[in-house]
């Protein structure tokens, strides 16, 4: 039985009691009780820093007080753990049963089992996803499709779970009436049930850490890991964590983040879509020099994005950490010409990453695994990674990272309408329980909708003009919002959540203030299909 202080408020699903055992829930509660105060302080510090950046009161730069960490060439992170030595291709996706089997069988070296941006956080998805990982680790998972049964093969990908970010809560698990940190729910349940089983199978409890904004948030994760390992009697340093550098502030603290996690660190990942979202969010009020063009024009070859990825590779390899590249989101098409053009773009993207020194990269669909695998194999030869390539030639300044104007490009009617359209489609999908949505031959997650609505807000706030001279105004956006909504409604048919999606878009893209995350408010107020 649970203590009176702990309330599991979500509906009971089939086999949920195998995950929500009294011992497992008490373990999560112990973690939350130990770190809830620090988490709240760090989130308050986030808000303060964002206000300082927005006002120009505190310019963004490398921290003088941690210069000693950056300049000390002697420290390294822990050596690669079993199953993480070779990460040349990683597949990402939510933890539903079909994706679990397909990802593990995809041929990728690693599967990012995603409870975060690719998962709509319904109670069913969260606890059902934990069950799927529980079964997969014990080789007791299958699914049927078109009369055919699929099981996990003999050489599955290494599982690396991604819990939700520090800013999110799990409203179905409460202590003394307050919701528990979603990060600790996802991490705690997975670690409690699977850490020993993973170790017995020659692997380990591995994690991707999302949305970190500074090294103090990495220190918090490290302390969570230390307490969790002590509680289960598992040796310190067993956990390995790869941090997504997907906020502009974290880009200035890569060394410090690795240092805080050094006994548990595995590497850094270039979370490029959230990185663009973070940059827009933090500098949306800073005038025309920080206004980005159409989302499709912000490629990884523009100078400020090149600075970010080259600094990431250089920082990682200096510390013995893997550098993992960004996601290829294309979904293979039945149209041969569309397929050929898209696969060539994917190949070029992966060739750039491999050439820059990345040790591997992400794909969103099993059909892209062979492309990524072949590109990195051509570069790596017989080596499992490029850790020996130190990139001493890289010298990135704060000005390089913040040179948003270097993107060039234009804002167009097509780009504005695309932002509206894709945001509506994604939020509708998310509200209906699917956090990874196939939209126009791309696998989109929450970062897509975040970029889309933030760009619209920024264009309005700065009086941006389209390439034909039309000013982006609230009136124009409302007009095109209703036009795009009508088209999407006709396309999706009955059973949609588009009215709610429109309301969320208006609140997060057309309000006086720019909310930090659309998913936070949408989860609290709109995500009601919880069974």
C-alpha positions, -999 to 999 in steps of 0.1 A, spaced: 0 0 0 11 36 -6 15 60 22 -12 86 27 12 112 14 15 96 -21 -15 97 -44 -15 79 -77 -44 97 -95 -42 83 -130 -66 56 -142 -56 20 -137 -46 3 -169 -38 -33 -177 -6 -44 -159 -1 -9 -145 4 -24 -110 36 -41 -123 51 -6 -127 33 13 -100 44 -10 -72 45 5 -37 83 1 -36 88 18 -70 65 47 -62 82 52 -28 115 53 -46 102 81 -69 88 99 -39 122 97 -21 139 112 -51 114 140 -54 115 148 -17 152 150 -18 154 173 -48 121 192 -52 134 223 -35 165 225 -57 145 219 -88 121 248 -80 151 271 -73 167 262 -106 134 268 -125 131 302 -108 167 309 -119 158 300 -154 130 325 -155 152 352 -140 179 346 -165 155 347 -194 141 380 -182 177 393 -180 185 381 -215 152 396 -229 160 430 -214 196 430 -225 206 435 -188 229 405 -188 247 396 -221 252 359 -229 288 348 -227 310 321 -215 311 321 -176 341 338 -161 337 320 -128 340 285 -145 369 294 -168 391 271 -148 370 241 -158 373 250 -195 410 257 -193 419 226 -173 430 200 -199 435 172 -174 400 160 -167 381 135 -187 347 119 -184 342 82 -176 351 57 -204 323 45 -227 300 20 -210 291 -14 -225 268 -9 -256 278 28 -259 313 24 -275 299 26 -310 270 50 -316 273 57 -353 236 55 -359 208 61 -333 171 59 -338 146 80 -319 110 75 -311 82 71 -286 79 40 -263 47 25 -278 49 -12 -284 53 -12 -322 80 15 -321 98 -4 -293 101 -36 -314 108 -18 -346 135 5 -331 153 -24 -313 153 -44 -346 162 -14 -368 199 -20 -371 206 12 -352 233 9 -325 212 29 -300 175 35 -295 165 68 -278 134 56 -260 116 89 -257 92 99 -229 98 136 -238 92 155 -271 81 125 -291 55 114 -265 22 130 -256 23 126 -218 -11 108 -213 -10 85 -183 -14 56 -207 16 66 -228 38 72 -197 30 40 -178 24 19 -209 58 31 -222 74 19 -190 58 -15 -194 70 -18 -230 106 -11 -219 102 -35 -189 91 -62 -213 117 -54 -240 146 -55 -216 135 -90 -205 130 -100 -242 93 -105 -236 77 -82 -261 60 -86 -294 32 -71 -315 11 -82 -344 4 -63 -377 -15 -76 -407 -15 -111 -392 22 -112 -387 39 -114 -353 70 -93 -346 95 -100 -318 129 -85 -308 158 -101 -326 192 -113 -313 211 -80 -316 188 -53 -304 199 -16 -301 211 -4 -268 183 14 -250 189 50 -238 158 64 -222 149 101 -224 129 114 -194 109 146 -196 126 179 -188 130 196 -154 102 221 -163 75 194 -165 54 177 -138 34 145 -137 -1 155 -125 -11 118 -119 14 113 -92 12 136 -62 29 140 -28 10 160 -2 -11 172 -31 17 186 -53 26 170 -86 59 152 -88 87 162 -112 80 144 -145 118 139 -149 120 119 -117 89 99 -125 103 88 -159 138 83 -146 128 67 -113 104 41 -126 127 30 -154 158 29 -132 141 11 -103 126 -17 -124 154 -22 -149 188 -12 -137 198 -46 -123 183 -64 -152 202 -43 -177 235 -49 -158 229 -86 -158 225 -85 -195 258 -67 -200 243 -33 -206 233 -6 -181 209 22 -172 215 49 -198 198 82 -203 194 112 -225 189 144 -205 168 171 -223 163 208 -220 192 216 -196 200 252 -195 232 253 -174 257 233 -155 238 236 -122 209 216 -137 235 190 -148 248 189 -112 212 183 -100 210 153 -123 243 140 -111 231 141 -75 199 123 -85 220 96 -100 242 92 -70 212 89 -46 194 65 -69 225 42 -72 230 43 -34 193 34 -28 195 3 -50 230 -7 -40 244 -2 -75 280 10 -79 285 48 -84 292 56 -120 270 28 -134 246 53 -149 256 70 -181 240 101 -194 241 119 -228 231 156 -226 212 172 -254 227 207 -260 194 221 -272 193 255 -254 214 285 -263 224 290 -227 237 254 -225 258 260 -256 280 283 -235 284 257 -207 293 225 -225 325 219 -207 309 227 -174 279 203 -181 303 174 -188 324 183 -158 294 181 -134 284 147 -148 319 135 -155 315 102 -135 282 95 -153 287 113 -187 286 96 -220 285 126 -245 266 155 -259 240 156 -287 232 185 -310 195 188 -304 192 213 -333 155 219 -335 151 227 -298 183 248 -300 167 270 -327 135 272 -306 156 283 -275 175 309 -294 142 325 -308 126 323 -274 155 340 -256 161 368 -282 126 373 -296 126 409 -284 161 418 -296 153 433 -329 159 425 -366 194 411 -361 179 381 -342 149 375 -365 153 342 -383 139 335 -418 115 307 -427 122 276 -407 132 256 -438 159 281 -445 177 277 -412 199 248 -422 229 234 -404 253 251 -428 244 286 -417 274 301 -398 258 304 -363 247 267 -365 281 256 -377 297 274 -347 274 255 -324 281 220 -338 318 225 -342 321 237 -306 302 207 -295 325 182 -313 356 200 -301 344 201 -265 333 165 -265 365 150 -279 387 171 -256 370 153 -227 366 118 -242 329 122 -248 309 111 -278 295 138 -300 261 128 -315 246 147 -344 211 159 -352 180 141 -363 171 132 -399 133 135 -397 124 123 -433 99 95 -436 105 73 -467 78 80 -493 61 58 -519 70 85 -545 105 74 -559 115 109 -569 106 124 -534 125 95 -518 156 99 -539 158 137 -533 152 134 -496 176 105 -491 203 125 -509 197 154 -486 200 131 -456 232 116 -469 247 151 -474 237 161 -439 253 129 -424 284 134 -445 288 169 -431 284 156 -395 308 127 -400 333 150 -417 331 175 -388 340 147 -364 307 136 -350 307 100 -337 272 92 -348 238 107 -356 201 103 -352 174 91 -375 136 91 -369 127 61 -392 142 27 -396 143 33 -434 171 59 -428 193 37 -407 212 22 -437 220 57 -450 234 70 -417 252 37 -410 270 37 -444 281 73 -442 296 69 -407 311 36 -416 329 52 -446 344 78 -423 351 56 -393 366 27 -411 375 1 -385 371 25 -356 340 26 -333 341 64 -330 362 96 -337 372 104 -302 408 106 -313 400 135 -336 404 165 -312 394 194 -336 421 217 -321 414 239 -351 380 250 -337 379 285 -321 343 296 -314 334 329 -298 303 342 -281 298 364 -312 299 334 -335 272 315 -315 249 346 -314 254 357 -350 218 350 -359 219 375 -388 244 352 -405 215 329 -415 203 354 -441 172 343 -459 137 357 -461 103 354 -444 77 344 -469 40 338 -470 47 301 -476 69 300 -445 43 318 -423 15 296 -435 36 265 -430 43 275 -394 6 279 -387 -4 247 -405 22 225 -390 16 239 -355 -21 231 -358 -15 196 -371 11 188 -345 -8 201 -315 -39 182 -327 -19 150 -328 -4 157 -294 -38 163 -278 -50 130 -293 -21 111 -277 5 109 -305 37 130 -298 55 118 -329 35 130 -359 40 123 -395 35 157 -413 44 163 -449 68 134 -450 86 144 -419 85 129 -384 78 160 -362 79 163 -324 71 190 -300 102 211 -310 86 217 -344 55 233 -329 76 253 -305 97 268 -333 66 275 -354 47 294 -328 78 313 -315 87 324 -350 52 338 -356 53 357 -323 88 371 -331 78 381 -366 47 400 -352 67 416 -324 94 429 -347 71 440 -375 88 417 -399 80 421 -436 75 392 -459 95 390 -491 66 408 -510 66 437 -485 36 426 -465 40 432 -427 34 403 -404 6 416 -381 -18 399 -357 -46 406 -381 -28 389 -410 -20 359 -388 -56 356 -376 -68 357 -412 -44 330 -423 -49 310 -392 -86 306 -400 -78 297 -436 -52 271 -427 -75 257 -400 -103 252 -425 -79 233 -448 -65 211 -420 -100 204 -407 -110 192 -442 -79 170 -444 -82 154 -410 -119 148 -409 -139 139 -377 -125 133 -343 -99 160 -343 -89 184 -316 -83 214 -339 -105 238 -319 -83 233 -289 -52 234 -311 -62 268 -324 -68 281 -289 -34 269 -278 -18 285 -309 -35 318 -302 -24 317 -265 13 308 -273 19 327 -306 -4 357 -305 -4 368 -268 14 398 -254 40 376 -237 58 346 -252 52 315 -230 83 294 -223 67 261 -235 34 255 -251 33 219 -238 33 230 -201 0 249 -203 -15 225 -228 -7 195 -205 -23 212 -175 -54 225 -193 -61 205 -224 -47 170 -222 -78 153 -208 -78 120 -227 -60 102 -200 -72 66 -203 
